[in-house]
Amino acid sequence: MNILLYIAIMIFGAFLGNRGRLPKALMKRMDTIQFLCLLLLLFIMGVSIGLDEEVIRSFGTIGLQGIIFALASIIFSIIGVRLIAKKVLVKGGEGE
């Protein structure tokens, strides 16, 4: 898909969230919805990897560096998101 489509969807979502256009019931469940969507995305990626025989055959040649790089990316992404979320998100109308 085109990267501009992804950017447009993200901007549209940010606009809706910022303008309060989403129902409050949906907003209260947003973290659960995001978590479930993330799990679905990871599952679909796992299925795609599992279906690709070339990827499965090359696991032995990927090596330890590939695994370390992937784990480091995941860990530092989580840390970065948590640090940024503490600065950006507002809980209960009060800034943290």
VMD Tcl script that builds the backbone (N, CA, C; Angstrom):
set m [mol new atoms 288]
animate dup $m
set s [atomselect $m all]
$s set {name element resname resid chain x y z} {
  {N N MET 1 A 0.833 -1.192 0.000}
  {CA C MET 1 A 0.000 0.000 0.000}
  {C C MET 1 A 0.874 1.249 0.000}
  {N N ASN 2 A 0.269 2.288 -0.331}
  {CA C ASN 2 A 0.966 3.558 -0.422}
  {C C ASN 2 A 1.135 4.168 0.973}
  {N N ILE 3 A 2.307 4.664 1.260}
  {CA C ILE 3 A 2.602 5.258 2.561}
  {C C ILE 3 A 1.711 6.469 2.830}
  {N N LEU 4 A 1.298 7.169 1.772}
  {CA C LEU 4 A 0.426 8.328 1.956}
  {C C LEU 4 A -0.931 7.922 2.527}
  {N N LEU 5 A -1.405 6.735 2.168}
  {CA C LEU 5 A -2.657 6.238 2.738}
  {C C LEU 5 A -2.516 6.027 4.237}
  {N N TYR 6 A -1.406 5.437 4.677}
  {CA C TYR 6 A -1.163 5.228 6.101}
  {C C TYR 6 A -1.106 6.567 6.846}
  {N N ILE 7 A -0.421 7.522 6.263}
  {CA C ILE 7 A -0.300 8.836 6.886}
  {C C ILE 7 A -1.661 9.513 6.960}
  {N N ALA 8 A -2.455 9.416 5.889}
  {CA C ALA 8 A -3.777 10.031 5.864}
  {C C ALA 8 A -4.684 9.404 6.925}
  {N N ILE 9 A -4.641 8.095 7.070}
  {CA C ILE 9 A -5.461 7.421 8.080}
  {C C ILE 9 A -5.041 7.844 9.479}
  {N N MET 10 A -3.737 7.948 9.714}
  {CA C MET 10 A -3.250 8.362 11.026}
  {C C MET 10 A -3.677 9.805 11.332}
  {N N ILE 11 A -3.568 10.697 10.357}
  {CA C ILE 11 A -3.971 12.087 10.554}
  {C C ILE 11 A -5.477 12.165 10.815}
  {N N PHE 12 A -6.257 11.396 10.090}
  {CA C PHE 12 A -7.707 11.379 10.293}
  {C C PHE 12 A -8.048 10.902 11.706}
  {N N GLY 13 A -7.378 9.837 12.163}
  {CA C GLY 13 A -7.595 9.333 13.520}
  {C C GLY 13 A -7.201 10.359 14.566}
  {N N ALA 14 A -6.083 11.051 14.345}
  {CA C ALA 14 A -5.641 12.088 15.280}
  {C C ALA 14 A -6.649 13.237 15.317}
  {N N PHE 15 A -7.190 13.585 14.166}
  {CA C PHE 15 A -8.197 14.648 14.099}
  {C C PHE 15 A -9.443 14.256 14.893}
  {N N LEU 16 A -9.928 13.027 14.674}
  {CA C LEU 16 A -11.114 12.572 15.401}
  {C C LEU 16 A -10.867 12.529 16.906}
  {N N GLY 17 A -9.710 12.023 17.292}
  {CA C GLY 17 A -9.391 11.950 18.711}
  {C C GLY 17 A -9.246 13.312 19.349}
  {N N ASN 18 A -8.622 14.240 18.639}
  {CA C ASN 18 A -8.392 15.580 19.163}
  {C C ASN 18 A -9.684 16.388 19.259}
  {N N ARG 19 A -10.583 16.182 18.343}
  {CA C ARG 19 A -11.826 16.957 18.298}
  {C C ARG 19 A -12.929 16.361 19.181}
  {N N GLY 20 A -12.647 15.214 19.788}
  {CA C GLY 20 A -13.660 14.598 20.649}
  {C C GLY 20 A -14.843 14.068 19.872}
  {N N ARG 21 A -14.618 13.631 18.651}
  {CA C ARG 21 A -15.704 13.149 17.784}
  {C C ARG 21 A -16.075 11.687 18.046}
  {N N LEU 22 A -15.293 11.012 18.864}
  {CA C LEU 22 A -15.572 9.605 19.150}
  {C C LEU 22 A -16.411 9.500 20.416}
  {N N PRO 23 A -17.322 8.520 20.460}
  {CA C PRO 23 A -18.150 8.349 21.661}
  {C C PRO 23 A -17.288 8.076 22.895}
  {N N LYS 24 A -17.732 8.565 24.034}
  {CA C LYS 24 A -16.969 8.397 25.277}
  {C C LYS 24 A -16.804 6.929 25.638}
  {N N ALA 25 A -17.807 6.108 25.348}
  {CA C ALA 25 A -17.709 4.671 25.647}
  {C C ALA 25 A -16.562 4.043 24.853}
  {N N LEU 26 A -16.399 4.476 23.612}
  {CA C LEU 26 A -15.303 3.971 22.782}
  {C C LEU 26 A -13.965 4.467 23.300}
  {N N MET 27 A -13.912 5.717 23.723}
  {CA C MET 27 A -12.662 6.284 24.234}
  {C C MET 27 A -12.212 5.579 25.517}
  {N N LYS 28 A -13.160 5.178 26.357}
  {CA C LYS 28 A -12.820 4.496 27.599}
  {C C LYS 28 A -12.213 3.125 27.335}
  {N N ARG 29 A -12.564 2.534 26.215}
  {CA C ARG 29 A -12.063 1.196 25.882}
  {C C ARG 29 A -10.927 1.213 24.863}
  {N N MET 30 A -10.401 2.399 24.575}
  {CA C MET 30 A -9.408 2.540 23.511}
  {C C MET 30 A -8.152 1.703 23.761}
  {N N ASP 31 A -7.644 1.652 25.005}
  {CA C ASP 31 A -6.428 0.874 25.233}
  {C C ASP 31 A -6.684 -0.614 25.023}
  {N N THR 32 A -7.865 -1.090 25.374}
  {CA C THR 32 A -8.195 -2.497 25.132}
  {C C THR 32 A -8.295 -2.773 23.635}
  {N N ILE 33 A -8.928 -1.849 22.909}
  {CA C ILE 33 A -9.052 -2.006 21.462}
  {C C ILE 33 A -7.677 -1.995 20.801}
  {N N GLN 34 A -6.810 -1.079 21.221}
  {CA C GLN 34 A -5.459 -1.012 20.657}
  {C C GLN 34 A -4.689 -2.296 20.946}
  {N N PHE 35 A -4.807 -2.805 22.169}
  {CA C PHE 35 A -4.108 -4.026 22.547}
  {C C PHE 35 A -4.585 -5.204 21.707}
  {N N LEU 36 A -5.898 -5.330 21.528}
  {CA C LEU 36 A -6.435 -6.433 20.728}
  {C C LEU 36 A -6.022 -6.313 19.260}
  {N N CYS 37 A -6.007 -5.088 18.743}
  {CA C CYS 37 A -5.568 -4.884 17.355}
  {C C CYS 37 A -4.087 -5.218 17.195}
  {N N LEU 38 A -3.287 -4.869 18.191}
  {CA C LEU 38 A -1.869 -5.209 18.151}
  {C C LEU 38 A -1.675 -6.721 18.155}
  {N N LEU 39 A -2.418 -7.420 19.006}
  {CA C LEU 39 A -2.329 -8.884 19.033}
  {C C LEU 39 A -2.742 -9.485 17.700}
  {N N LEU 40 A -3.802 -8.955 17.099}
  {CA C LEU 40 A -4.245 -9.434 15.791}
  {C C LEU 40 A -3.169 -9.191 14.735}
  {N N LEU 41 A -2.565 -8.006 14.759}
  {CA C LEU 41 A -1.493 -7.690 13.811}
  {C C LEU 41 A -0.317 -8.651 13.963}
  {N N LEU 42 A 0.100 -8.898 15.208}
  {CA C LEU 42 A 1.210 -9.820 15.451}
  {C C LEU 42 A 0.868 -11.233 14.996}
  {N N PHE 43 A -0.367 -11.649 15.226}
  {CA C PHE 43 A -0.802 -12.974 14.790}
  {C C PHE 43 A -0.741 -13.089 13.265}
  {N N ILE 44 A -1.254 -12.079 12.578}
  {CA C ILE 44 A -1.255 -12.096 11.117}
  {C C ILE 44 A 0.172 -12.085 10.580}
  {N N MET 45 A 1.059 -11.314 11.213}
  {CA C MET 45 A 2.462 -11.312 10.789}
  {C C MET 45 A 3.082 -12.688 11.002}
  {N N GLY 46 A 2.768 -13.334 12.122}
  {CA C GLY 46 A 3.274 -14.679 12.383}
  {C C GLY 46 A 2.783 -15.676 11.358}
  {N N VAL 47 A 1.519 -15.591 10.988}
  {CA C VAL 47 A 0.967 -16.484 9.963}
  {C C VAL 47 A 1.674 -16.244 8.632}
  {N N SER 48 A 1.887 -14.970 8.284}
  {CA C SER 48 A 2.573 -14.652 7.023}
  {C C SER 48 A 3.990 -15.224 7.009}
  {N N ILE 49 A 4.693 -15.104 8.119}
  {CA C ILE 49 A 6.045 -15.660 8.206}
  {C C ILE 49 A 5.989 -17.179 8.103}
  {N N GLY 50 A 5.040 -17.777 8.798}
  {CA C GLY 50 A 4.914 -19.232 8.778}
  {C C GLY 50 A 4.568 -19.789 7.412}
  {N N LEU 51 A 3.839 -19.029 6.610}
  {CA C LEU 51 A 3.457 -19.478 5.276}
  {C C LEU 51 A 4.586 -19.334 4.256}
  {N N ASP 52 A 5.554 -18.495 4.530}
  {CA C ASP 52 A 6.655 -18.254 3.598}
  {C C ASP 52 A 7.765 -19.273 3.843}
  {N N GLU 53 A 7.835 -20.267 2.974}
  {CA C GLU 53 A 8.810 -21.346 3.145}
  {C C GLU 53 A 10.249 -20.842 3.063}
  {N N GLU 54 A 10.489 -19.829 2.250}
  {CA C GLU 54 A 11.849 -19.287 2.129}
  {C C GLU 54 A 12.307 -18.679 3.454}
  {N N VAL 55 A 11.400 -17.985 4.134}
  {CA C VAL 55 A 11.749 -17.399 5.432}
  {C C VAL 55 A 12.037 -18.507 6.436}
  {N N ILE 56 A 11.209 -19.528 6.449}
  {CA C ILE 56 A 11.402 -20.647 7.381}
  {C C ILE 56 A 12.748 -21.328 7.113}
  {N N ARG 57 A 13.082 -21.539 5.842}
  {CA C ARG 57 A 14.350 -22.186 5.498}
  {C C ARG 57 A 15.554 -21.334 5.877}
  {N N SER 58 A 15.392 -20.003 5.864}
  {CA C SER 58 A 16.533 -19.126 6.125}
  {C C SER 58 A 16.689 -18.780 7.607}
  {N N PHE 59 A 15.829 -19.298 8.471}
  {CA C PHE 59 A 15.970 -19.015 9.900}
  {C C PHE 59 A 17.351 -19.390 10.423}
  {N N GLY 60 A 17.903 -20.488 9.942}
  {CA C GLY 60 A 19.226 -20.913 10.387}
  {C C GLY 60 A 20.327 -19.952 9.991}
  {N N THR 61 A 20.154 -19.261 8.873}
  {CA C THR 61 A 21.190 -18.334 8.409}
  {C C THR 61 A 20.994 -16.917 8.941}
  {N N ILE 62 A 19.823 -16.642 9.470}
  {CA C ILE 62 A 19.576 -15.301 10.003}
  {C C ILE 62 A 20.544 -15.017 11.134}
  {N N GLY 63 A 20.675 -15.986 12.018}
  {CA C GLY 63 A 21.679 -15.887 13.066}
  {C C GLY 63 A 21.259 -15.094 14.286}
  {N N LEU 64 A 22.139 -15.108 15.236}
  {CA C LEU 64 A 21.926 -14.466 16.524}
  {C C LEU 64 A 21.796 -12.950 16.398}
  {N N GLN 65 A 22.525 -12.350 15.472}
  {CA C GLN 65 A 22.463 -10.892 15.316}
  {C C GLN 65 A 21.053 -10.436 14.940}
  {N N GLY 66 A 20.394 -11.172 14.077}
  {CA C GLY 66 A 19.030 -10.814 13.680}
  {C C GLY 66 A 18.067 -10.873 14.846}
  {N N ILE 67 A 18.198 -11.907 15.656}
  {CA C ILE 67 A 17.329 -12.057 16.819}
  {C C ILE 67 A 17.598 -10.940 17.827}
  {N N ILE 68 A 18.868 -10.645 18.067}
  {CA C ILE 68 A 19.220 -9.573 19.013}
  {C C ILE 68 A 18.707 -8.228 18.508}
  {N N PHE 69 A 18.859 -7.962 17.222}
  {CA C PHE 69 A 18.387 -6.702 16.651}
  {C C PHE 69 A 16.868 -6.577 16.800}
  {N N ALA 70 A 16.144 -7.660 16.527}
  {CA C ALA 70 A 14.684 -7.628 16.646}
  {C C ALA 70 A 14.255 -7.393 18.093}
  {N N LEU 71 A 14.859 -8.102 19.018}
  {CA C LEU 71 A 14.513 -7.935 20.424}
  {C C LEU 71 A 14.859 -6.533 20.931}
  {N N ALA 72 A 16.016 -6.016 20.524}
  {CA C ALA 72 A 16.406 -4.665 20.933}
  {C C ALA 72 A 15.427 -3.635 20.375}
  {N N SER 73 A 14.996 -3.817 19.140}
  {CA C SER 73 A 14.021 -2.898 18.546}
  {C C SER 73 A 12.721 -2.904 19.332}
  {N N ILE 74 A 12.264 -4.090 19.688}
  {CA C ILE 74 A 11.014 -4.205 20.440}
  {C C ILE 74 A 11.150 -3.564 21.817}
  {N N ILE 75 A 12.218 -3.892 22.514}
  {CA C ILE 75 A 12.409 -3.391 23.876}
  {C C ILE 75 A 12.532 -1.866 23.891}
  {N N PHE 76 A 13.367 -1.313 23.012}
  {CA C PHE 76 A 13.549 0.136 23.007}
  {C C PHE 76 A 12.326 0.869 22.469}
  {N N SER 77 A 11.533 0.235 21.612}
  {CA C SER 77 A 10.279 0.846 21.181}
  {C C SER 77 A 9.317 0.955 22.351}
  {N N ILE 78 A 9.219 -0.094 23.138}
  {CA C ILE 78 A 8.338 -0.074 24.313}
  {C C ILE 78 A 8.803 0.993 25.299}
  {N N ILE 79 A 10.091 1.047 25.555}
  {CA C ILE 79 A 10.632 2.054 26.484}
  {C C ILE 79 A 10.352 3.463 25.952}
  {N N GLY 80 A 10.592 3.676 24.681}
  {CA C GLY 80 A 10.358 4.991 24.088}
  {C C GLY 80 A 8.901 5.408 24.160}
  {N N VAL 81 A 8.008 4.490 23.864}
  {CA C VAL 81 A 6.579 4.802 23.927}
  {C C VAL 81 A 6.161 5.138 25.350}
  {N N ARG 82 A 6.651 4.382 26.306}
  {CA C ARG 82 A 6.304 4.654 27.718}
  {C C ARG 82 A 6.826 6.024 28.157}
  {N N LEU 83 A 8.046 6.369 27.770}
  {CA C LEU 83 A 8.607 7.669 28.141}
  {C C LEU 83 A 7.827 8.813 27.497}
  {N N ILE 84 A 7.511 8.663 26.231}
  {CA C ILE 84 A 6.768 9.712 25.527}
  {C C ILE 84 A 5.340 9.802 26.059}
  {N N ALA 85 A 4.725 8.660 26.339}
  {CA C ALA 85 A 3.349 8.657 26.836}
  {C C ALA 85 A 3.241 9.388 28.162}
  {N N LYS 86 A 4.241 9.263 29.022}
  {CA C LYS 86 A 4.215 9.964 30.307}
  {C C LYS 86 A 4.239 11.475 30.117}
  {N N LYS 87 A 4.888 11.927 29.065}
  {CA C LYS 87 A 4.999 13.364 28.812}
  {C C LYS 87 A 3.791 13.915 28.048}
  {N N VAL 88 A 3.174 13.083 27.203}
  {CA C VAL 88 A 2.156 13.570 26.294}
  {C C VAL 88 A 0.731 13.326 26.790}
  {N N LEU 89 A 0.481 12.152 27.306}
  {CA C LEU 89 A -0.881 11.799 27.693}
  {C C LEU 89 A -1.325 12.548 28.933}
  {N N VAL 90 A -2.580 12.841 28.970}
  {CA C VAL 90 A -3.175 13.528 30.109}
  {C C VAL 90 A -4.172 12.567 30.755}
  {N N LYS 91 A -4.032 12.359 32.074}
  {CA C LYS 91 A -4.941 11.472 32.793}
  {C C LYS 91 A -5.850 12.305 33.675}
  {N N GLY 92 A -7.139 12.080 33.562}
  {CA C GLY 92 A -8.099 12.740 34.424}
  {C C GLY 92 A -8.082 14.255 34.326}
  {N N GLY 93 A -7.671 14.783 33.175}
  {CA C GLY 93 A -7.657 16.220 32.990}
  {C C GLY 93 A -6.441 16.926 33.573}
  {N N GLU 94 A -5.530 16.193 34.185}
  {CA C GLU 94 A -4.334 16.795 34.766}
  {C C GLU 94 A -3.117 16.335 34.002}
  {N N GLY 95 A -2.181 17.202 33.703}
  {CA C GLY 95 A -0.943 16.831 33.050}
  {C C GLY 95 A 0.002 16.169 34.018}
  {N N GLU 96 A 0.814 15.244 33.515}
  {CA C GLU 96 A 1.772 14.562 34.395}
  {C C GLU 96 A 3.171 15.027 34.118}
}
mol reanalyze $m
mol bondsrecalc $m
mol representation Tube
mol addrep $m
